[in-house]
Amino acid sequence: MKILVADDDRVQTLMLSSRLKEKGFKVTVAYDAIQAWMAAIKTQPDAIILDIQMPGGTGVAVLKQLKASTKTSQIPVVVLSGSIDPKAASMVKDLGADEFLNKPVDMNLLYRTLSLLLGISLESPEPH
Amino acid sequence: MNHGEEAVSWDEALARVEGDRELLAEMAALFLDSGPGLLAAVREAIDRQDASGLEHAAHDLKSSVGNFGARKAQEAALKLEKMGRGGDLTHAEEAYRSLERSMRQLWPVLEAMQRSEQAS
C-alpha cells in the first residue's frame, strides 16, 4: 500500500516514513503544500498523513483541495497538528479530514487509525 | 542510552521510534542540522516584533523538539508560540532566553547520543 506523508518537519517525516516502511508501506514524502498536492495527484496514495501547518500554501489549503478534487476526494486523510487551537480538530474534520491526531504523534494510535481507515491489520509484517 | 536525562526523555523518544536507536540517531543528526535555523527564526521574529512570525517559528521548533521528548525546550517554545498567537511580545525576550538555555542543554545531549550510536 502507498502512503503520502506531508510535513515540513524533516525530523518528523524521517520518523514517520521509517516506521511506516517497516510496516510495509511504500512511502512518499512531501515537505510543503505544493509538493503534497502534486504527490497526491501523481502517486494516488491509499492514505495521506498531512501536517496542517505547512509553508507554501498551508495544510488547510491542501486538505480543501484534496477533498474538492474527484481525483483525490476518496483518499483518507489523517491530519497531524501541534496546534494550540482547541477548535483545530473540529475545523479539519469539517473540511473532510478522516481523523485528527496531535503531535508529537503516538505511533500506536496512528497504526490503529490507519488500520481502521484502510481495513488492514498493522500487526502483520506486510499490509499488502 | 544515558545522556542528559533532564534535557531529553529517552524513554519517550525511544518509545516513539519503537526502540529503533539508529533511527533516533538519524533524527538527532537531522535536528542538529536544522534546529539552529529554527531557533534563529524565533530570534528574528522577536527582533522584528513579528507576532505571527513568532507563532509559526516557535510552533515549528516545538514540533521538532517534541520528537525527542525534550520537555523543557518544548514548553519554552510553546510559551513563545502562545505569545505570538496572542500578539503580546512583552515578555518574549525572557521566554526566548529560557528557550535558548533549553536548546543549549539539548544540543550536546543529541550530539553525544549520535556519537554513541555511530560508535556502536
gemmi code that builds the backbone of each chain (N, CA, C; Angstrom):
import gemmi

chains = {
    "A": [
        ("MET", (0.831, -1.200, 0.000), (0.000, 0.000, 0.000), (0.867, 1.252, 0.000)),
        ("LYS", (0.316, 2.310, -0.602), (1.097, 3.554, -0.718), (0.564, 4.585, 0.279)),
        ("ILE", (1.495, 5.332, 0.834), (1.079, 6.373, 1.777), (1.897, 7.642, 1.508)),
        ("LEU", (1.237, 8.772, 1.599), (1.913, 10.058, 1.418), (2.019, 10.738, 2.778)),
        ("VAL", (3.245, 11.110, 3.145), (3.466, 11.858, 4.384), (3.835, 13.286, 4.003)),
        ("ALA", (3.004, 14.237, 4.397), (3.242, 15.637, 4.045), (3.448, 16.451, 5.312)),
        ("ASP", (4.681, 16.871, 5.514), (5.022, 17.608, 6.744), (6.332, 18.340, 6.481)),
        ("ASP", (6.421, 19.602, 6.892), (7.662, 20.348, 6.667), (8.717, 20.032, 7.728)),
        ("ASP", (8.327, 19.336, 8.789), (9.276, 18.970, 9.848), (10.028, 17.718, 9.403)),
        ("ARG", (11.300, 17.901, 9.033), (12.059, 16.785, 8.452), (12.379, 15.696, 9.463)),
        ("VAL", (12.469, 16.066, 10.719), (12.696, 15.056, 11.757), (11.460, 14.164, 11.862)),
        ("GLN", (10.320, 14.814, 11.851), (9.047, 14.088, 11.936), (8.840, 13.179, 10.717)),
        ("THR", (9.136, 13.702, 9.523), (8.923, 12.896, 8.312), (9.876, 11.698, 8.276)),
        ("LEU", (11.108, 11.912, 8.742), (12.059, 10.797, 8.801), (11.508, 9.700, 9.714)),
        ("MET", (11.018, 10.104, 10.862), (10.489, 9.137, 11.822), (9.274, 8.408, 11.230)),
        ("LEU", (8.323, 9.173, 10.705), (7.104, 8.556, 10.170), (7.405, 7.639, 8.988)),
        ("SER", (8.208, 8.139, 8.044), (8.451, 7.332, 6.854), (9.203, 6.057, 7.207)),
        ("SER", (10.140, 6.151, 8.130), (10.906, 4.966, 8.518), (10.005, 3.918, 9.174)),
        ("ARG", (9.163, 4.368, 10.113), (8.290, 3.412, 10.803), (7.252, 2.813, 9.851)),
        ("LEU", (6.719, 3.641, 8.974), (5.688, 3.138, 8.054), (6.281, 2.181, 7.020)),
        ("LYS", (7.519, 2.432, 6.599), (8.193, 1.491, 5.680), (8.383, 0.151, 6.378)),
        ("GLU", (8.734, 0.223, 7.668), (8.868, -1.019, 8.454), (7.575, -1.827, 8.442)),
        ("LYS", (6.471, -1.114, 8.363), (5.161, -1.781, 8.363), (4.763, -2.243, 6.959)),
        ("GLY", (5.608, -1.986, 5.985), (5.354, -2.493, 4.639), (4.774, -1.489, 3.659)),
        ("PHE", (4.607, -0.227, 4.094), (4.067, 0.781, 3.179), (5.145, 1.301, 2.230)),
        ("LYS", (4.693, 1.680, 1.042), (5.564, 2.431, 0.137), (5.283, 3.905, 0.446)),
        ("VAL", (6.295, 4.609, 0.931), (6.069, 5.967, 1.446), (6.625, 7.039, 0.514)),
        ("THR", (5.798, 8.042, 0.226), (6.255, 9.242, -0.479), (6.202, 10.389, 0.522)),
        ("VAL", (7.219, 11.252, 0.470), (7.270, 12.369, 1.419), (7.180, 13.690, 0.671)),
        ("ALA", (6.398, 14.615, 1.229), (6.324, 15.977, 0.675), (6.588, 16.952, 1.814)),
        ("TYR", (7.364, 18.005, 1.508), (7.768, 18.931, 2.569), (7.016, 20.260, 2.549)),
        ("ASP", (6.189, 20.463, 1.556), (5.357, 21.671, 1.594), (4.025, 21.388, 0.894)),
        ("ALA", (3.155, 22.385, 0.931), (1.789, 22.186, 0.451), (1.737, 21.858, -1.039)),
        ("ILE", (2.543, 22.536, -1.820), (2.511, 22.307, -3.275), (3.013, 20.906, -3.615)),
        ("GLN", (4.126, 20.532, -2.983), (4.651, 19.166, -3.183), (3.605, 18.131, -2.774)),
        ("ALA", (2.914, 18.409, -1.676), (1.922, 17.468, -1.159), (0.796, 17.263, -2.172)),
        ("TRP", (0.312, 18.359, -2.711), (-0.771, 18.281, -3.676), (-0.332, 17.516, -4.926)),
        ("MET", (0.847, 17.858, -5.428), (1.350, 17.202, -6.639), (1.579, 15.707, -6.405)),
        ("ALA", (2.132, 15.380, -5.242), (2.404, 13.970, -4.938), (1.101, 13.173, -4.805)),
        ("ALA", (0.081, 13.802, -4.263), (-1.212, 13.116, -4.118), (-1.798, 12.783, -5.486)),
        ("ILE", (-1.720, 13.730, -6.397), (-2.245, 13.513, -7.751), (-1.431, 12.431, -8.475)),
        ("LYS", (-0.113, 12.566, -8.356), (0.782, 11.699, -9.119), (0.813, 10.260, -8.585)),
        ("THR", (0.887, 10.116, -7.269), (1.083, 8.761, -6.721), (-0.225, 8.072, -6.327)),
        ("GLN", (-1.315, 8.839, -6.233), (-2.619, 8.263, -5.831), (-2.446, 7.315, -4.629)),
        ("PRO", (-2.041, 7.877, -3.493), (-1.786, 7.012, -2.335), (-3.071, 6.435, -1.758)),
        ("ASP", (-2.914, 5.372, -0.950), (-4.077, 4.776, -0.275), (-4.501, 5.615, 0.929)),
        ("ALA", (-3.543, 6.384, 1.476), (-3.866, 7.289, 2.588), (-2.845, 8.429, 2.603)),
        ("ILE", (-3.266, 9.538, 3.198), (-2.381, 10.706, 3.290), (-2.292, 11.120, 4.754)),
        ("ILE", (-1.060, 11.332, 5.210), (-0.840, 11.874, 6.549), (-0.384, 13.308, 6.344)),
        ("LEU", (-1.184, 14.232, 6.797), (-0.989, 15.643, 6.435), (-0.820, 16.537, 7.658)),
        ("ASP", (0.311, 17.205, 7.720), (0.506, 18.235, 8.749), (-0.308, 19.452, 8.315)),
        ("ILE", (-1.095, 19.967, 9.214), (-1.994, 21.045, 8.837), (-1.294, 22.410, 8.795)),
        ("GLN", (-0.103, 22.486, 9.412), (0.595, 23.781, 9.427), (1.895, 23.706, 8.640)),
        ("MET", (1.748, 23.765, 7.324), (2.924, 23.706, 6.458), (3.077, 25.004, 5.683)),
        ("PRO", (4.324, 25.345, 5.328), (4.512, 26.535, 4.494), (4.112, 26.267, 3.037)),
        ("GLY", (4.021, 27.305, 2.258), (3.764, 27.146, 0.821), (2.314, 26.879, 0.511)),
        ("GLY", (1.405, 27.459, 1.236), (0.002, 27.304, 0.908), (-0.813, 26.722, 2.046)),
        ("THR", (-0.143, 26.239, 3.070), (-0.726, 25.660, 4.287), (-1.422, 24.318, 4.057)),
        ("GLY", (-1.400, 23.502, 5.083), (-2.040, 22.198, 5.015), (-3.548, 22.298, 4.862)),
        ("VAL", (-4.123, 23.369, 5.380), (-5.582, 23.550, 5.265), (-5.967, 23.660, 3.797)),
        ("ALA", (-5.187, 24.433, 3.057), (-5.470, 24.605, 1.630), (-5.349, 23.265, 0.908)),
        ("VAL", (-4.347, 22.470, 1.265), (-4.168, 21.158, 0.637), (-5.357, 20.261, 0.954)),
        ("LEU", (-5.762, 20.272, 2.211), (-6.896, 19.438, 2.620), (-8.153, 19.812, 1.825)),
        ("LYS", (-8.409, 21.100, 1.715), (-9.595, 21.557, 0.953), (-9.513, 21.076, -0.495)),
        ("GLN", (-8.327, 21.219, -1.071), (-8.139, 20.845, -2.474), (-8.278, 19.329, -2.667)),
        ("LEU", (-7.708, 18.569, -1.708), (-7.795, 17.104, -1.789), (-9.240, 16.641, -1.764)),
        ("LYS", (-10.022, 17.258, -0.899), (-11.408, 16.823, -0.750), (-12.315, 17.381, -1.849)),
        ("ALA", (-11.846, 18.422, -2.552), (-12.660, 19.011, -3.621), (-12.427, 18.322, -4.969)),
        ("SER", (-11.257, 17.703, -5.133), (-10.917, 17.108, -6.426), (-11.450, 15.677, -6.538)),
        ("THR", (-12.033, 15.357, -7.677), (-12.533, 13.995, -7.887), (-11.381, 12.982, -7.933)),
        ("LYS", (-10.156, 13.489, -8.224), (-9.005, 12.578, -8.306), (-8.501, 12.161, -6.922)),
        ("THR", (-8.853, 12.912, -5.894), (-8.275, 12.636, -4.573), (-9.299, 12.600, -3.434)),
        ("SER", (-10.538, 12.951, -3.722), (-11.510, 13.119, -2.627), (-11.759, 11.839, -1.839)),
        ("GLN", (-11.521, 10.673, -2.479), (-11.793, 9.399, -1.805), (-10.625, 8.915, -0.951)),
        ("ILE", (-9.486, 9.599, -1.042), (-8.302, 9.143, -0.285), (-8.435, 9.579, 1.186)),
        ("PRO", (-8.340, 8.626, 2.121), (-8.435, 9.014, 3.531), (-7.275, 9.938, 3.936)),
        ("VAL", (-7.618, 10.968, 4.692), (-6.599, 11.923, 5.142), (-6.563, 11.942, 6.674)),
        ("VAL", (-5.378, 11.668, 7.218), (-5.167, 11.793, 8.660), (-4.391, 13.082, 8.881)),
        ("VAL", (-5.009, 14.005, 9.581), (-4.359, 15.295, 9.823), (-3.562, 15.232, 11.127)),
        ("LEU", (-2.326, 15.723, 11.058), (-1.492, 15.853, 12.247), (-1.387, 17.324, 12.594)),
        ("SER", (-1.434, 17.620, 13.872), (-1.287, 19.023, 14.245), (-0.746, 19.159, 15.657)),
        ("GLY", (0.116, 20.134, 15.823), (0.584, 20.508, 17.154), (-0.071, 21.811, 17.547)),
        ("SER", (-1.222, 22.070, 16.951), (-1.891, 23.353, 17.165), (-2.341, 23.539, 18.607)),
        ("ILE", (-2.253, 24.784, 19.073), (-2.748, 25.093, 20.411), (-4.201, 25.555, 20.342)),
        ("ASP", (-4.750, 25.579, 19.142), (-6.142, 25.985, 18.966), (-7.061, 24.799, 19.291)),
        ("PRO", (-7.891, 24.911, 20.337), (-8.753, 23.777, 20.711), (-9.786, 23.424, 19.649)),
        ("LYS", (-10.022, 24.342, 18.717), (-11.017, 24.067, 17.671), (-10.408, 23.409, 16.434)),
        ("ALA", (-9.099, 23.173, 16.471), (-8.414, 22.652, 15.278), (-9.007, 21.322, 14.803)),
        ("ALA", (-9.279, 20.404, 15.742), (-9.780, 19.080, 15.361), (-11.124, 19.177, 14.649)),
        ("SER", (-12.048, 19.924, 15.220), (-13.368, 20.016, 14.582), (-13.280, 20.771, 13.259)),
        ("MET", (-12.382, 21.751, 13.199), (-12.226, 22.521, 11.959), (-11.771, 21.616, 10.806)),
        ("VAL", (-10.747, 20.782, 11.053), (-10.249, 19.950, 9.947), (-11.233, 18.828, 9.604)),
        ("LYS", (-11.968, 18.354, 10.596), (-12.968, 17.321, 10.292), (-14.104, 17.909, 9.461)),
        ("ASP", (-14.451, 19.161, 9.756), (-15.465, 19.839, 8.941), (-14.997, 19.981, 7.490)),
        ("LEU", (-13.686, 20.074, 7.326), (-13.132, 20.217, 5.970), (-12.977, 18.860, 5.271)),
        ("GLY", (-13.308, 17.788, 5.978), (-13.285, 16.479, 5.323), (-12.196, 15.539, 5.786)),
        ("ALA", (-11.369, 15.965, 6.737), (-10.326, 15.057, 7.235), (-10.976, 13.850, 7.891)),
        ("ASP", (-10.375, 12.681, 7.711), (-10.944, 11.458, 8.270), (-10.583, 11.282, 9.739)),
        ("GLU", (-9.408, 11.802, 10.113), (-9.006, 11.699, 11.518), (-8.037, 12.827, 11.848)),
        ("PHE", (-7.981, 13.172, 13.115), (-7.106, 14.248, 13.593), (-6.268, 13.687, 14.730)),
        ("LEU", (-4.943, 13.799, 14.610), (-4.060, 13.327, 15.674), (-3.129, 14.443, 16.110)),
        ("ASN", (-2.889, 14.497, 17.413), (-1.991, 15.532, 17.937), (-0.530, 15.145, 17.752)),
        ("LYS", (0.303, 16.164, 17.605), (1.747, 15.985, 17.581), (2.294, 16.245, 18.975)),
        ("PRO", (3.398, 15.605, 19.392), (4.088, 14.556, 18.653), (3.198, 13.309, 18.521)),
        ("VAL", (3.400, 12.610, 17.420), (2.493, 11.519, 17.072), (2.713, 10.281, 17.941)),
        ("ASP", (1.610, 9.754, 18.430), (1.624, 8.462, 19.117), (1.512, 7.410, 18.014)),
        ("MET", (2.612, 6.685, 17.760), (2.629, 5.764, 16.619), (1.583, 4.659, 16.746)),
        ("ASN", (1.358, 4.187, 17.948), (0.351, 3.129, 18.103), (-1.036, 3.628, 17.716)),
        ("LEU", (-1.294, 4.879, 18.079), (-2.586, 5.466, 17.714), (-2.666, 5.660, 16.197)),
        ("LEU", (-1.564, 6.055, 15.604), (-1.538, 6.213, 14.142), (-1.767, 4.857, 13.456)),
        ("TYR", (-1.125, 3.797, 13.957), (-1.317, 2.470, 13.364), (-2.780, 2.042, 13.476)),
        ("ARG", (-3.365, 2.292, 14.651), (-4.774, 1.903, 14.840), (-5.667, 2.683, 13.875)),
        ("THR", (-5.366, 3.967, 13.720), (-6.158, 4.818, 12.826), (-6.048, 4.327, 11.385)),
        ("LEU", (-4.825, 4.048, 10.938), (-4.632, 3.582, 9.559), (-5.278, 2.211, 9.356)),
        ("SER", (-5.185, 1.364, 10.357), (-5.809, 0.036, 10.253), (-7.301, 0.173, 10.002)),
        ("LEU", (-7.937, 1.054, 10.776), (-9.380, 1.252, 10.630), (-9.724, 1.864, 9.272)),
        ("LEU", (-8.974, 2.891, 8.872), (-9.288, 3.588, 7.624), (-9.037, 2.713, 6.396)),
        ("LEU", (-8.012, 1.857, 6.477), (-7.628, 1.073, 5.298), (-8.129, -0.365, 5.361)),
        ("GLY", (-8.724, -0.741, 6.476), (-9.240, -2.094, 6.604), (-8.138, -3.138, 6.600)),
        ("ILE", (-7.046, -2.822, 7.275), (-5.912, -3.752, 7.339), (-5.515, -3.930, 8.804)),
        ("SER", (-4.604, -4.885, 9.037), (-4.063, -5.011, 10.381), (-2.585, -4.690, 10.322)),
        ("LEU", (-2.180, -3.659, 11.042), (-0.764, -3.298, 11.016), (0.069, -4.141, 11.971)),
        ("GLU", (-0.549, -5.127, 12.574), (0.220, -6.078, 13.368), (0.953, -7.035, 12.438)),
        ("SER", (0.385, -7.243, 11.232), (1.037, -8.138, 10.281), (2.241, -7.433, 9.677)),
        ("PRO", (3.291, -8.196, 9.289), (4.509, -7.570, 8.796), (4.321, -6.785, 7.503)),
        ("GLU", (3.429, -7.227, 6.644), (3.233, -6.562, 5.356), (1.752, -6.251, 5.152)),
        ("PRO", (1.348, -4.961, 5.054), (-0.055, -4.668, 4.801), (-0.539, -5.275, 3.493)),
        ("HIS", (0.309, -5.257, 2.442), (-0.040, -5.869, 1.156), (1.227, -6.094, 0.371)),
    ],
    "B": [
        ("MET", (21.326, 3.837, 26.780), (21.451, 5.262, 26.450), (21.249, 6.072, 27.725)),
        ("ASN", (22.210, 6.905, 28.064), (22.093, 7.558, 29.359), (22.638, 8.982, 29.329)),
        ("HIS", (22.283, 9.725, 28.282), (22.794, 11.077, 28.184), (21.697, 12.076, 28.515)),
        ("GLY", (21.976, 13.005, 29.402), (21.122, 14.169, 29.623), (19.674, 13.854, 29.885)),
        ("GLU", (19.428, 13.149, 30.999), (18.053, 12.770, 31.313), (17.148, 13.987, 31.439)),
        ("GLU", (17.723, 15.128, 31.853), (16.875, 16.300, 32.071), (16.481, 16.965, 30.760)),
        ("ALA", (17.408, 16.998, 29.813), (17.113, 17.694, 28.553), (16.209, 16.860, 27.645)),
        ("VAL", (16.317, 15.555, 27.759), (15.582, 14.653, 26.856), (14.974, 13.506, 27.654)),
        ("SER", (13.782, 13.108, 27.296), (13.207, 11.893, 27.882), (13.460, 10.758, 26.901)),
        ("TRP", (14.483, 9.957, 27.190), (14.822, 8.875, 26.251), (13.729, 7.834, 26.172)),
        ("ASP", (13.085, 7.602, 27.303), (12.000, 6.614, 27.284), (10.952, 7.028, 26.259)),
        ("GLU", (10.604, 8.306, 26.327), (9.582, 8.825, 25.422), (10.083, 8.804, 23.975)),
        ("ALA", (11.326, 9.270, 23.791), (11.877, 9.341, 22.434), (12.005, 7.947, 21.816)),
        ("LEU", (12.476, 6.992, 22.599), (12.637, 5.636, 22.079), (11.296, 4.946, 21.838)),
        ("ALA", (10.347, 5.228, 22.709), (9.014, 4.640, 22.513), (8.437, 5.133, 21.187)),
        ("ARG", (8.687, 6.405, 20.896), (8.119, 6.985, 19.671), (8.680, 6.298, 18.421)),
        ("VAL", (9.926, 5.861, 18.473), (10.515, 5.190, 17.302), (10.542, 3.668, 17.490)),
        ("GLU", (9.752, 3.210, 18.455), (9.620, 1.771, 18.725), (10.980, 1.118, 18.990)),
        ("GLY", (11.816, 1.839, 19.733), (13.100, 1.285, 20.168), (14.204, 1.290, 19.125)),
        ("ASP", (13.953, 1.933, 17.996), (14.936, 1.955, 16.909), (15.968, 3.071, 17.167)),
        ("ARG", (17.081, 2.713, 17.834), (18.095, 3.700, 18.212), (18.792, 4.318, 17.000)),
        ("GLU", (18.955, 3.513, 15.975), (19.614, 4.019, 14.763), (18.764, 5.137, 14.137)),
        ("LEU", (17.453, 4.896, 14.093), (16.560, 5.927, 13.555), (16.602, 7.182, 14.421)),
        ("LEU", (16.620, 6.988, 15.734), (16.663, 8.138, 16.636), (17.951, 8.946, 16.420)),
        ("ALA", (19.051, 8.248, 16.177), (20.322, 8.932, 15.905), (20.244, 9.712, 14.593)),
        ("GLU", (19.586, 9.137, 13.604), (19.407, 9.842, 12.322), (18.546, 11.096, 12.520)),
        ("MET", (17.501, 10.959, 13.348), (16.640, 12.103, 13.633), (17.435, 13.192, 14.359)),
        ("ALA", (18.306, 12.764, 15.276), (19.129, 13.726, 16.017), (20.052, 14.473, 15.057)),
        ("ALA", (20.646, 13.721, 14.110), (21.553, 14.352, 13.136), (20.813, 15.400, 12.319)),
        ("LEU", (19.614, 15.043, 11.924), (18.805, 15.962, 11.132), (18.460, 17.206, 11.938)),
        ("PHE", (18.120, 16.992, 13.198), (17.743, 18.135, 14.034), (18.958, 18.994, 14.378)),
        ("LEU", (20.125, 18.364, 14.546), (21.332, 19.147, 14.816), (21.644, 20.053, 13.627)),
        ("ASP", (21.220, 19.616, 12.452), (21.422, 20.414, 11.242), (20.349, 21.503, 11.098)),
        ("SER", (19.104, 21.142, 11.336), (18.002, 22.084, 11.086), (17.635, 22.941, 12.301)),
        ("GLY", (17.905, 22.437, 13.495), (17.482, 23.122, 14.721), (18.003, 24.539, 14.888)),
        ("PRO", (19.307, 24.784, 14.629), (19.804, 26.153, 14.787), (19.041, 27.162, 13.914)),
        ("GLY", (18.653, 26.742, 12.730), (17.877, 27.616, 11.846), (16.492, 27.890, 12.417)),
        ("LEU", (15.892, 26.876, 13.028), (14.569, 27.053, 13.639), (14.651, 28.024, 14.820)),
        ("LEU", (15.723, 27.873, 15.613), (15.897, 28.783, 16.756), (16.165, 30.208, 16.269)),
        ("ALA", (16.962, 30.323, 15.210), (17.265, 31.652, 14.655), (15.993, 32.327, 14.144)),
        ("ALA", (15.080, 31.538, 13.591), (13.825, 32.114, 13.080), (12.992, 32.693, 14.227)),
        ("VAL", (13.053, 32.033, 15.385), (12.345, 32.542, 16.569), (12.978, 33.878, 16.990)),
        ("ARG", (14.313, 33.876, 17.045), (15.050, 35.097, 17.428), (14.705, 36.250, 16.489)),
        ("GLU", (14.717, 35.957, 15.211), (14.459, 37.012, 14.213), (13.034, 37.551, 14.315)),
        ("ALA", (12.087, 36.676, 14.580), (10.692, 37.120, 14.704), (10.542, 38.064, 15.903)),
        ("ILE", (11.247, 37.727, 16.989), (11.179, 38.618, 18.170), (11.828, 39.957, 17.834)),
        ("ASP", (12.971, 39.909, 17.172), (13.664, 41.146, 16.794), (12.789, 42.032, 15.915)),
        ("ARG", (12.016, 41.400, 15.057), (11.133, 42.168, 14.156), (9.816, 42.538, 14.829)),
        ("GLN", (9.627, 42.005, 16.055), (8.335, 42.164, 16.762), (7.194, 41.651, 15.876)),
        ("ASP", (7.468, 40.529, 15.247), (6.525, 39.914, 14.314), (5.785, 38.776, 15.045)),
        ("ALA", (4.607, 39.083, 15.574), (3.876, 38.119, 16.408), (3.500, 36.866, 15.627)),
        ("SER", (2.991, 37.046, 14.418), (2.593, 35.894, 13.614), (3.809, 35.035, 13.257)),
        ("GLY", (4.900, 35.716, 12.890), (6.140, 35.002, 12.568), (6.646, 34.227, 13.777)),
        ("LEU", (6.517, 34.831, 14.948), (6.954, 34.165, 16.178), (6.089, 32.934, 16.450)),
        ("GLU", (4.797, 33.076, 16.271), (3.887, 31.937, 16.495), (4.313, 30.747, 15.628)),
        ("HIS", (4.555, 31.024, 14.348), (4.894, 29.931, 13.436), (6.294, 29.361, 13.694)),
        ("ALA", (7.256, 30.251, 13.936), (8.630, 29.781, 14.164), (8.705, 28.953, 15.448)),
        ("ALA", (8.044, 29.436, 16.492), (8.064, 28.703, 17.769), (7.310, 27.380, 17.637)),
        ("HIS", (6.250, 27.384, 16.854), (5.486, 26.148, 16.622), (6.362, 25.104, 15.925)),
        ("ASP", (7.094, 25.536, 14.894), (7.965, 24.602, 14.162), (9.015, 23.985, 15.083)),
        ("LEU", (9.624, 24.849, 15.914), (10.654, 24.352, 16.825), (10.033, 23.406, 17.857)),
        ("LYS", (8.872, 23.784, 18.374), (8.168, 22.944, 19.361), (7.901, 21.549, 18.789)),
        ("SER", (7.455, 21.505, 17.524), (7.155, 20.210, 16.900), (8.400, 19.346, 16.806)),
        ("SER", (9.511, 19.968, 16.396), (10.746, 19.192, 16.217), (11.281, 18.656, 17.538)),
        ("VAL", (11.357, 19.498, 18.556), (11.915, 19.021, 19.833), (10.986, 18.000, 20.485)),
        ("GLY", (9.703, 18.071, 20.138), (8.732, 17.112, 20.672), (9.068, 15.686, 20.281)),
        ("ASN", (9.751, 15.517, 19.160), (10.135, 14.174, 18.711), (11.134, 13.508, 19.652)),
        ("PHE", (11.828, 14.326, 20.461), (12.847, 13.781, 21.364), (12.389, 13.778, 22.819)),
        ("GLY", (11.150, 14.123, 23.043), (10.678, 14.206, 24.429), (11.437, 15.274, 25.198)),
        ("ALA", (11.853, 16.326, 24.495), (12.616, 17.412, 25.130), (11.624, 18.408, 25.756)),
        ("ARG", (11.148, 18.042, 26.942), (10.050, 18.775, 27.564), (10.343, 20.253, 27.815)),
        ("LYS", (11.549, 20.535, 28.363), (11.854, 21.938, 28.703), (11.821, 22.812, 27.453)),
        ("ALA", (12.478, 22.333, 26.419), (12.521, 23.099, 25.173), (11.122, 23.215, 24.579)),
        ("GLN", (10.372, 22.140, 24.685), (9.015, 22.124, 24.138), (8.136, 23.154, 24.868)),
        ("GLU", (8.250, 23.163, 26.185), (7.436, 24.102, 26.970), (7.840, 25.543, 26.704)),
        ("ALA", (9.149, 25.774, 26.573), (9.619, 27.144, 26.306), (9.131, 27.607, 24.931)),
        ("ALA", (9.179, 26.711, 23.962), (8.712, 27.071, 22.610), (7.200, 27.294, 22.605)),
        ("LEU", (6.488, 26.469, 23.358), (5.029, 26.626, 23.442), (4.665, 27.988, 24.034)),
        ("LYS", (5.432, 28.405, 25.038), (5.182, 29.715, 25.673), (5.307, 30.825, 24.619)),
        ("LEU", (6.358, 30.737, 23.811), (6.565, 31.753, 22.772), (5.495, 31.663, 21.682)),
        ("GLU", (5.096, 30.437, 21.355), (4.039, 30.277, 20.357), (2.755, 30.961, 20.834)),
        ("LYS", (2.429, 30.772, 22.117), (1.223, 31.397, 22.672), (1.342, 32.910, 22.677)),
        ("MET", (2.539, 33.408, 22.997), (2.740, 34.863, 22.980), (2.504, 35.401, 21.570)),
        ("GLY", (3.051, 34.684, 20.591), (2.868, 35.111, 19.205), (1.406, 35.080, 18.805)),
        ("ARG", (0.735, 34.029, 19.204), (-0.684, 33.889, 18.856), (-1.525, 34.984, 19.508)),
        ("GLY", (-1.146, 35.325, 20.749), (-1.875, 36.368, 21.475), (-1.484, 37.776, 21.060)),
        ("GLY", (-0.393, 37.890, 20.302), (0.043, 39.205, 19.819), (0.699, 40.072, 20.877)),
        ("ASP", (1.069, 39.467, 21.993), (1.713, 40.241, 23.058), (3.134, 39.709, 23.275)),
        ("LEU", (4.111, 40.472, 22.798), (5.509, 40.019, 22.872), (6.257, 40.692, 24.025)),
        ("THR", (5.517, 41.258, 24.971), (6.136, 41.985, 26.092), (7.192, 41.139, 26.811)),
        ("HIS", (6.880, 39.867, 27.039), (7.812, 39.005, 27.788), (8.535, 38.006, 26.882)),
        ("ALA", (8.553, 38.297, 25.611), (9.143, 37.348, 24.654), (10.654, 37.190, 24.866)),
        ("GLU", (11.305, 38.278, 25.223), (12.760, 38.226, 25.402), (13.132, 37.241, 26.515)),
        ("GLU", (12.432, 37.349, 27.606), (12.667, 36.470, 28.756), (12.375, 35.008, 28.370)),
        ("ALA", (11.271, 34.804, 27.675), (10.900, 33.441, 27.260), (11.918, 32.893, 26.264)),
        ("TYR", (12.440, 33.776, 25.406), (13.448, 33.324, 24.438), (14.709, 32.848, 25.165)),
        ("ARG", (15.108, 33.595, 26.195), (16.317, 33.204, 26.947), (16.136, 31.808, 27.553)),
        ("SER", (14.934, 31.543, 28.029), (14.639, 30.222, 28.594), (14.717, 29.135, 27.499)),
        ("LEU", (14.174, 29.467, 26.338), (14.233, 28.527, 25.209), (15.685, 28.273, 24.801)),
        ("GLU", (16.447, 29.357, 24.729), (17.853, 29.235, 24.312), (18.636, 28.357, 25.304)),
        ("ARG", (18.365, 28.557, 26.587), (19.026, 27.724, 27.618), (18.681, 26.246, 27.405)),
        ("SER", (17.414, 25.984, 27.162), (16.976, 24.591, 26.940), (17.660, 23.990, 25.722)),
        ("MET", (17.776, 24.802, 24.678), (18.398, 24.303, 23.456), (19.888, 24.061, 23.674)),
        ("ARG", (20.526, 24.915, 24.457), (21.954, 24.710, 24.743), (22.184, 23.422, 25.524)),
        ("GLN", (21.197, 23.042, 26.313), (21.304, 21.758, 27.027), (21.026, 20.588, 26.079)),
        ("LEU", (20.146, 20.836, 25.141), (19.712, 19.759, 24.241), (20.783, 19.384, 23.203)),
        ("TRP", (21.448, 20.399, 22.601), (22.416, 20.102, 21.524), (23.448, 19.045, 21.933)),
        ("PRO", (24.198, 19.290, 23.064), (25.245, 18.310, 23.396), (24.697, 16.917, 23.713)),
        ("VAL", (23.476, 16.870, 24.247), (22.867, 15.572, 24.550), (22.615, 14.794, 23.260)),
        ("LEU", (22.093, 15.494, 22.276), (21.824, 14.846, 20.988), (23.133, 14.481, 20.276)),
        ("GLU", (24.121, 15.362, 20.386), (25.424, 15.068, 19.768), (26.037, 13.815, 20.389)),
        ("ALA", (25.960, 13.739, 21.728), (26.544, 12.584, 22.430), (25.808, 11.299, 22.038)),
        ("MET", (24.503, 11.388, 21.937), (23.718, 10.211, 21.560), (24.083, 9.753, 20.149)),
        ("GLN", (24.238, 10.726, 19.271), (24.571, 10.408, 17.883), (25.953, 9.740, 17.805)),
        ("ARG", (26.933, 10.296, 18.542), (28.283, 9.728, 18.542), (28.256, 8.303, 19.096)),
        ("SER", (27.491, 8.151, 20.174), (27.398, 6.844, 20.819), (26.808, 5.797, 19.870)),
        ("GLU", (25.819, 6.199, 19.109), (25.165, 5.282, 18.172), (26.103, 4.937, 17.012)),
        ("GLN", (26.870, 5.967, 16.575), (27.827, 5.724, 15.475), (28.911, 4.738, 15.908)),
        ("ALA", (29.311, 4.864, 17.189), (30.395, 4.017, 17.699), (29.952, 2.577, 17.937)),
        ("SER", (28.638, 2.383, 18.122), (28.165, 1.032, 18.483), (28.004, 0.151, 17.244)),
    ],
}
model = gemmi.Model(1)
for chain_id, residues in chains.items():
    chain = gemmi.Chain(chain_id)
    for i, (resn, *xyz) in enumerate(residues, 1):
        res = gemmi.Residue()
        res.name, res.seqid = resn, gemmi.SeqId(i, " ")
        for name, pos in zip(("N", "CA", "C"), xyz):
            atom = gemmi.Atom()
            atom.name, atom.element = name, gemmi.Element(name[0])
            atom.pos, atom.b_iso = gemmi.Position(*pos), 0.0
            res.add_atom(atom)
        chain.add_residue(res)
    model.add_chain(chain)
structure = gemmi.Structure()
structure.add_model(model)
structure.setup_entities()
